[in-house]
Amino acid sequence: MPNQISLKAEVTEQLSGHRLDKVAAKLFPEYSRTRLQSWIRDGALLVNDKQLRPRDRLETGDCLIVEAQLASTESWVAEQLPLDIVFEDEHLLVINKAVDTVVHPAAGHARGTLLNGILHHNPEQKELPRAGIVHRLDKDTTGLMVVAKTLIAHADLVSQLQAREVSREYEAVVHGVLTGGGVVDRPLGRHPVNRKKRAVVEEGQEAVTHYRVIERFRGHSHVQVNLETGRTHQIRVHMAHLNHSLVGDPLYGGRFQLPSACSGELSHCLRNFKRQALHARRLELVHPHSRERISWEAEKPADMVELVNQLRADANISSRA
């Protein structure tokens, strides 16, 4: 089971002026740089009770506090789980993640995660950080994820992600009718009240989301979203910030609403859509061995296809009325 760890350290005069990720590596040398950067990104490592970016510079006396759950590699159990493998070679594994799938073990989810399935598929990946997983999707977000199969590939993919060289394209269905596309460039951090949520906060991490409209309906919009950064819940928070929250989002969706005089079929579909309508449709990156730029696509899952079809049918009926 994961272990709760609490760490605290102050920045010394010798470390003043250095980046947060570099200082953390000096103050907590027993933990890998990858793990420390993950804690910084996730808000588990705070400076003076604030979430900073890895590149932010620190001063003498700044206080670093870590409150995190550490899952030991011994607790990671290989399990035979269904994996929708889109691509695989000796360097990479690209998976189309299903709904209701946690990516890696955490409190309350020690088994049945994508990581457990990856270890069964390729046991050698137990030697890699997080079994080669370099980025995440929320439990109920579907779509493409890339997993490293070697240490060299892992380091290369992490570097590409940090340099924003990995292209990630999503499809979403949101509440409200968007008049056009745009960019949301607002920092994200922990919600000031609800610790399960993220929020737009001025002292948060840089977060940039690009969006464009694919199709408009009477009370909803089907949108394409591209990430420039990859913060926790980024698309969900940014779209809610625009007052266009994702359909079905249990954290950021707000009050449930139906289009006026909508069909019974659409009403049933919306009432029973119990997860955020978000799918990672396209992934593009440089192959860590061949250096070729390569991309993959995965079509929307059946529940999102049905949602879009019902919204379109409702809009067509209304236009003929």
N, C-alpha and C positions, 0 to 999 in steps of 0.2 A: 504494500500500500504506500501511497505518497507520504513523505515525511514533511512536517511543517518546519521551516527554518526561519530564524530571525537573526539578522546581522546588522551591525551598526559600526560605523567608522567615520572619523573626521579627516578632512583633507589637510595634509601637512604643508608646511611652507615650501618644501621641495616639489610638491605636486601642484602647487598653485599655478593657474594659467593653462593647465593641460585639459584635454578633452575628457568628458565624463567617462566614455568607454575605456580610455587608457588609464584613468585614475582607478576605476573599479577593478581593472585587471591587476593593478598594483596592490590595492587594499584587500582584495579577496582572491589571492592567487590560487586557492584550492578549487576554484570553479573556472570552467573554460570560458574563453572570450565569447564563444557562440551563446553559451547559457546566459552570461551577463548581459549581452546585447538583447537577448530575448526578454530578460527581466526588465530592462530599460524600456523596450518597446511596449511591453504589456502593462507597465505601470507598477510592477512589483518592486522595482528599485527606484526610490524617490530621493530627491535632494532637497533638504529643508522642507520636507512634506510636499514637494511639488514634483510633477513629472517633467523631465527635461528630455532633450534629444541627445543621442550618443555623441554628437559633435560639439555640444555646448561646453564652454570653458568654465572651470570651477575656480574658486578662491579659497585661500586659507581659512579653515574653520567651518567650511560647508560640511553638512552632516549627511552621509549616505546611509539610508535605511532600506533593508531588504526584508520583505515579508512574502515568502513564496512557499509553494509546495514542491518538493523535490521527489520525483519518482525514480527510485533506484533501478538500474538496468536489470537487476535480478528479479524485479517484480513484473517485468515485461514478458508476458507469456505468448508464445506463438499459438494462434488459433486459426483453424480453417474457416475462413469467412469468404463470402462472394466478393470478388474484385472485378470490376469492369475495366480491364486493361486495354488502353487505346494504343499504346506503343511500348515496346521494351527492347533494349539491347543490353550490352554488358556494362553500360554507363548510366542509363536512365530508365525510369519507369514512369509512364504517364497514365494516370488513373482518372476515370470519370466517376467521381464520388457520388454515392447515392444519398437520398434524403435520410434523415434520422441516423446519421453516422458521425460519431465523435472522431476527430482526427487522431488524437493521442491520449494515453491514460492521464487521468487527473482525479481529483476527489469525486467519488461517486461513479466514476467510469474507469475502473481498473481493467476491465475486460471488454471484448467486443468492439474495440476501436479499430480504425484503419491501420494503426501501427501494429496491432496484434496480427491482423491479416497479412500485412507486409512481411512480418517475421516468419510466418508460416510459408509464404510464397518463396521467400529467399532468406533463409536463416543467417547467412553471412552478414546481413545488414544490422545485426545486433551490435556489431563493432562500430557502427556509425552513430554520430549524434542524432538522437531521436529517430533512429533507424533510417536515416537518410531524408527525412521529411524536412523541407526547407521553407515551406510556407503553409498556411492553414486556410481552411474554409470553415465557417460556422457549422454547427451540427446539422442544421436544416437547410443549408445552402448546398445546392448540387453543382456538379461540374468538374472541370479539369484541374488536376494538381500534378506537379512534377515532383518526383522523388529521386534522389541521388542513390546510386548503387556502389560508389567508391568514394574514398576520402577526397580524391582529386576532383571528382565531379561535384561533391558536396561543397568544397571550398569555392569552386568556380561558380556554381549556381548562387551561393550566398553573395558572392561578389557582384554578380549580375543584378541581383535583386537590390542590393544596396546602391548600385550605380544607376538604378531605374532603367535597366536595359532589357528587362523582361516585360513583354506586352501582355496585359491581362484584360480581356474584354468580357463583359457580363451582359445578360439580359435581365430586365426587371419589369414588373408591373406595379405601377404606383397609383395612389389615390389622386384624383384631380386631373384636370386637362392642362398639360403643359403647352405653352404657346410656341416654344422653341427650345433649342439646346443651350448649353452654357457650361460654365466652369464654377465649381465650388472650391474656393481656396480658403479654408478655415481650419485652425488648429484643433486637434482633438485630444482629450484627456479623460480622466475618470470623472463620472458624474458627481457633483458635490454632495448629493444626498444618497442616491441609490448606487451602491458599489458594484452592482451587476451591470450597470449601464455605462456607456461612454457619452460624452457631450462635447459641444463646441465650447472650448475654454481658451481664453487668451494666452494662458501660460502653457498650453498643451503642445503636442508635437505637430509639426507641419503635416498637413493632409490636403491633397489636391485630387479632385474627382471631376472628370469630364463626362458630359451626358448629352445625348441627342434623342429626339423623338423618332421612333420607328412607326408608330400608329397611334392615333387618338380615338378615344371612344367617348361615350356621353359623360361619364364621370371618372374615367381612368385614362392612363397613358401607358403604352408599351414602349420602353426606352432601352437604348444601348448605353452602357456605362463603361468607361475606361479609367483604370486607376493609374495615377502617376506615383502615388505612394500606396502603402499597404497596411494601414492601421486597423486595429481591431474594430469591427462593426462599421468601418468607414462609410460604405455606401449607404447602409441603413441610417446612420446618424446624419449624414449630409443631406440625403433626400428628405428626411424628417425635418431638418433645419429649413428646407425650402417649403415646408408645409405640404410635401408630396411624399408621405411615408409609403413604404412598401405594403402591398396587400398582404394580409395575414401575419404581419410582424407582431409577435407577442410582446416585445419590449418597447418598440418605438411607433407602433401603429396608431395609437390614439383611439378615439371613439369610433366604433363600427358604424358605417353608413352604407346605404344602398342607393343607387340611382333611382330617381322618382319613376314610379310605374314600370319598374323593370320586370322582366319575365320571371316566372317561377323557376325556370332552369338556372338563370343567372343568380337569382337570390339563393338558391340551394348551393350553387358552386361557391359563391363568395362566403356564405355562412360556414361552409365546411372546408375552406382553405385555411388550414391551421398552422402554416409555416410561412416565413417570409418568401415572397415570390421573387426569388433571386437565383440565377444560374450562371456559372462561369463557363461561357460558351467557347471562348477561343484563347489559346495560349501560344505565345511565340517567344523563342529565345535562341541563343547561340549554343549549338551542341558543344559540350565541354571537351570533346575529343576531336571531332572533325572540324570544328569552328564554323560549320555551316549554319546559317540561320534557318530554323525549322519551326513549323507551326502545326497545331492540331485544333480540331473543332469537334464539339459535341452538341448535338441538337437538344433543345429543351426537353425536359422529362414530360411524361404524359399529363401530369396534373397542371403544369403551366400551359401546355398546348390546349387543354380543355378550357382553362380559364380564359385564354386569349380568344378562343373560338366562341365562347359564350358572350364575351364582351362585344365581339364583332357582330354576332347575330343580333344582339340587343340594339346596337347602334344602327344596323341595317333596317330593322323593324321600325325604329323611331323615325328614320329618315323617310320612310314610305308613308308614315301616318299623316 
